[in-house]
Amino acid sequence: KMTFLNMKSSEQYVASKDGQKGPLIDHAEGQRFLNDTFKVIMEEVLSKGADVKEKVTLLIIIEKKKIEGPTAFVFVLDHPRFYNQLRFLTEALNTSQYTYEVAPVFVLMEDVVLSKLRSLVGWSDGDGIFCPGGSVSNIYAMNLARYRAFPQVKLKGLWSVPRLAVFTSEELHPYHIKYLIQFLCVVYVVFLSLSHTLSPTMLHSGCMLPEDLTDKIELAKSQGAVPFLVSATSGTTIHGAFDPLDLIADICEKYGLWMLLGGGGSVLFSKKHRHLMKGIERADSMTWNPHKMLLTGLQCSAFLLKDTTDLLKHCHCANVTYLFQKDKFYDVSFDTGDKSIQCGHKVDCLKLWLMWKAVGTRGLEERVDKAFFYTRYLVQEMKKKEGFQLVTEPQFMNVCFWFIPPSLRGKQNSDYYQERLSKVAPAIKERMVRQGSMMIGYQPQAGRVNFFPMIVHSPQISEQDVHFLLNEIERLGGDL
């Protein structure tokens, strides 16, 4: 929902001391504009934003909370029937973080938060940095892996290194992989086969096959490429599968490869479910996106590193003396900008710190456990209804399913079945958006026609919402 606020232009031009003309803003008019904006937010958001009777819209809730000190204004977007991976939060501060003297509180805050996250992984020490999204975090990992294997690349460029090979799962974002290889000029990328049936070594259908990884590494070497990184996943993007980390770590250690782990880090808060990531402590680095399952504000991505040799700084530092003087009066290790490819970066750690302070470690654990509970509950109730068909049995919070309208039931063997089924999800999606009742995406994948890939993790979800979801899909698609 968008509300457009009109404000008359009150810009006046006056002569300055040097004879030039420039704008003079009417501050009273600006204050009236802000007051009108705040009024709309109060009426449209606080009174309607959490009401399930209202349409599903992108709403902003302003929440004022005291969290062990100064009051913070936190902007949150929430509606119990907005089923998506991401929630939004931003803060009124506009601070750049690169030296201790510029952002002292946030430098220390980032250090503490990263340390706590590493301890959940199982690393007593290490390094890390907050990044603007998971793709950038993975760029850090790939760049560090290349630098560790061939440190001369920093001064001599790509001509000084051989043709490098990266190994990753078919389940990762295609655009994400293309982005990484274009940015770092890695041209030999191997997509690994996935398991399609459960087996003693596979936790779930859709996992990376370790035996295929070994075969592909040997093949790459025979073709003159040098393997240097394996990208494993915990909770794949579409189906939520968890790769067998211990088996992948064995292979990485055998061949001396960097093991990057992406996704699923928030599961580590749960004592009940953290076993899904068994072997995580053996990875070299991890990309953790709290803006997904933990619902911190977008964007909030932590790049965690097991290395204790200051590899992050050695790889990226430019040693510019106008920013990073070595003879400052404080511990210059707190000047973190030289570890970053950006130098300055936003204080994204604040978003996670605020949430962690607000609900505590136990509260985050309950949020994760609740997501698992309602995922299982949704699947349980879905199986009771005619017309709902799972794409795969979910292991994480991803529930992928088709709705088969009455006109197509029992006709799976007909020539037109797949073509007509592919049109069902888009039609239902259009209807729910136009009516504002829900928000669920759809997609085709790996030869499967359009299905609903639903993410269940809203802390506000209830059994009533689950039944509403199923009944609403039946209502919207029953006549197709």
C-alpha positions, -999 to 999 in steps of 0.1 A, spaced: 0 0 0 14 34 -9 1 67 5 13 97 -14 18 129 6 16 161 -13 36 191 -1 36 225 -19 70 236 -30 81 263 -7 116 267 -21 127 303 -22 158 317 -38 179 344 -21 212 360 -29 241 346 -8 270 367 3 290 359 -28 262 370 -50 251 335 -61 216 322 -58 206 290 -40 176 273 -24 162 283 10 141 255 25 111 265 46 117 244 77 82 249 91 68 233 59 93 205 63 81 199 98 45 198 86 55 172 60 71 150 86 41 154 110 17 144 81 39 114 73 40 103 109 2 106 111 -2 83 81 22 58 96 3 58 129 -31 54 113 -22 30 85 4 9 102 -1 8 140 -38 5 137 -39 -18 107 -5 -34 102 -10 -64 125 -47 -69 117 -52 -101 97 -85 -86 84 -65 -60 64 -48 -67 31 -13 -81 30 8 -51 23 43 -37 29 38 -19 61 62 -1 84 57 -3 122 77 21 143 85 6 177 102 24 205 121 2 229 146 7 256 173 -20 254 198 -17 282 206 19 275 197 45 248 163 43 232 164 31 196 138 36 169 134 4 150 114 1 118 98 -33 113 76 -47 86 52 -74 96 20 -91 87 12 -127 97 1 -137 62 30 -123 43 49 -155 35 83 -145 23 119 -151 33 127 -115 42 115 -89 67 127 -53 67 142 -31 93 163 0 91 175 24 116 176 62 117 213 63 121 235 70 91 269 59 103 297 45 82 319 20 100 356 18 91 376 32 120 371 31 157 372 69 160 343 72 135 320 45 149 335 34 182 303 18 197 295 -1 165 330 -14 160 329 -29 194 293 -41 188 303 -59 156 332 -75 173 310 -89 201 282 -101 178 306 -118 154 323 -135 184 290 -148 196 280 -161 162 314 -179 158 309 -195 192 276 -210 180 295 -224 150 320 -239 173 350 -217 167 367 -203 199 385 -177 178 384 -163 143 375 -132 123 346 -118 103 327 -88 90 291 -78 83 284 -75 46 256 -60 24 240 -94 16 249 -130 12 263 -126 -23 289 -102 -10 297 -125 19 304 -153 -6 326 -130 -26 347 -125 5 350 -163 9 360 -169 -27 385 -141 -28 401 -152 5 402 -188 -7 420 -177 -39 444 -155 -20 452 -182 5 460 -206 -24 478 -180 -46 488 -149 -26 506 -135 -56 472 -127 -72 469 -95 -51 500 -79 -67 504 -97 -100 468 -103 -111 450 -131 -127 478 -140 -152 498 -152 -122 473 -180 -112 462 -211 -130 427 -218 -142 408 -223 -109 377 -245 -103 348 -239 -79 324 -267 -70 289 -259 -59 253 -273 -57 227 -271 -84 204 -258 -57 222 -225 -53 209 -193 -71 221 -194 -107 224 -156 -107 244 -158 -75 270 -181 -90 272 -161 -122 277 -129 -102 306 -144 -82 324 -158 -112 320 -126 -132 333 -105 -103 363 -127 -96 369 -140 -132 367 -176 -121 356 -193 -153 357 -230 -143 325 -237 -122 313 -272 -116 277 -278 -107 274 -310 -86 247 -336 -89 221 -339 -61 206 -369 -44 170 -375 -54 163 -404 -29 170 -408 7 200 -429 17 221 -437 48 246 -410 39 221 -384 27 200 -364 52 175 -353 26 167 -354 -11 184 -325 -28 217 -328 -9 251 -326 -26 265 -361 -34 300 -365 -19 309 -392 -44 300 -368 -73 322 -341 -57 352 -364 -56 346 -375 -92 343 -339 -104 374 -328 -86 394 -355 -103 379 -346 -136 387 -309 -132 423 -317 -123 426 -340 -154 415 -311 -176 442 -288 -162 421 -268 -137 431 -263 -101 403 -269 -76 403 -244 -47 368 -240 -32 337 -261 -25 305 -242 -17 282 -263 6 247 -254 18 227 -259 49 191 -253 40 191 -250 2 172 -221 -13 143 -239 -28 139 -272 -10 157 -265 23 181 -295 21 212 -298 43 244 -310 27 264 -337 46 290 -314 60 313 -340 76 316 -359 43 322 -328 23 348 -316 49 367 -349 46 370 -343 8 381 -307 13 408 -317 37 420 -344 14 424 -321 -16 433 -289 4 402 -270 -7 384 -241 10 351 -252 24 325 -224 23 291 -230 40 261 -209 32 226 -207 47 209 -221 77 231 -206 104 201 -196 125 194 -233 131 224 -233 154 204 -214 180 182 -245 184 194 -273 206 167 -295 191 177 -289 154 213 -279 153 223 -315 145 212 -308 109 245 -288 106 268 -315 121 303 -308 109 299 -271 105 329 -263 127 351 -279 100 342 -253 74 367 -225 66 341 -198 64 304 -194 67 278 -170 53 250 -163 78 220 -142 68 201 -132 100 177 -111 78 162 -144 67 151 -169 94 158 -145 124 138 -117 106 163 -90 114 162 -61 90 173 -64 54 202 -63 50 221 -82 76 247 -107 65 276 -120 86 307 -134 70 324 -156 96 359 -169 93 378 -196 112 412 -182 102 432 -165 130 461 -153 109 445 -120 99 439 -133 64 409 -110 59 431 -79 63 461 -92 44 439 -100 14 421 -67 12 442 -41 30 454 -11 10 473 5 40 461 40 31 478 63 56 451 90 56 427 66 73 446 38 89 476 53 107 496 29 128 505 53 155 471 62 168 466 64 206 442 34 207 444 -2 195 444 1 158 430 -34 153 397 -18 159 400 0 126 382 -26 106 378 -8 73 410 -22 59 395 -57 61 366 -47 39 365 -44 1 343 -13 7 363 4 34 333 20 50 302 0 55 268 4 72 264 -7 108 243 -37 100 254 -54 132 231 -31 151 201 -48 137 210 -82 150 223 -68 183 190 -50 189 170 -81 183 193 -103 203 191 -78 232 153 -76 229 145 -113 229 176 -130 242 193 -162 230 164 -182 244 139 -160 224 158 -166 192 159 -204 199 121 -203 204 117 -185 171 136 -212 153 118 -240 170 85 -224 162 93 -222 125 101 -259 125 69 -267 144 46 -248 121 64 -262 90 56 -297 103 20 -286 112 14 -272 78 26 -304 61 5 -325 84 -27 -305 77 -19 -303 39 -17 -341 37 -53 -343 51 -66 -323 22 -73 -335 -13 -56 -316 -40 -24 -307 -22 7 -325 -34 42 -320 -19 71 -316 -43 95 -330 -17 92 -339 19 105 -308 38 134 -309 61 137 -272 69 111 -245 68 106 -248 30 73 -263 19 71 -268 -18 38 -280 -31 13 -280 -60 -24 -274 -57 -43 -296 -81 -78 -283 -88 -107 -307 -91 -106 -304 -129 -71 -320 -130 -74 -346 -103 -70 -382 -115 -57 -370 -149 -20 -372 -141 -14 -394 -171 -31 -372 -197 -11 -354 -223 -22 -319 -212 -18 -324 -174 16 -308 -169 8 -279 -192 -24 -271 -174 -10 -276 -139 18 -251 -148 -9 -224 -151 -26 -231 -117 -1 -215 -94 3 -183 -114 -35 -179 -115 -39 -184 -78 -11 -160 -71 -27 -133 -92 -60 -138 -74 -45 -136 -39 -25 -105 -48 -55 -87 -63 -77 -96 -33 -48 -89 -9 -55 -121 12 -20 -136 11 14 -134 -6 31 -166 -18 55 -169 -47 56 -197 -74 83 -211 -96 93 -240 -119 125 -259 -112 144 -289 -126 117 -301 -150 89 -295 -125 61 -271 -135 52 -241 -114 47 -249 -77 45 -229 -45 78 -227 -26 65 -215 8 87 -204 37 72 -208 71 90 -187 97 68 -157 108 69 -155 146 32 -144 145 20 -175 126 -7 -196 143 -27 -227 136 -55 -205 124 -32 -190 98 -22 -224 86 -59 -234 81 -66 -200 65 -38 -206 40 -50 -240 29 -87 -230 27 -78 -198 8 -58 -217 -18 -88 -241 -22 -111 -211 -26 -89 -192 -51 -81 -223 -72 -112 -245 -69 -127 -234 -102 -95 -236 -124 
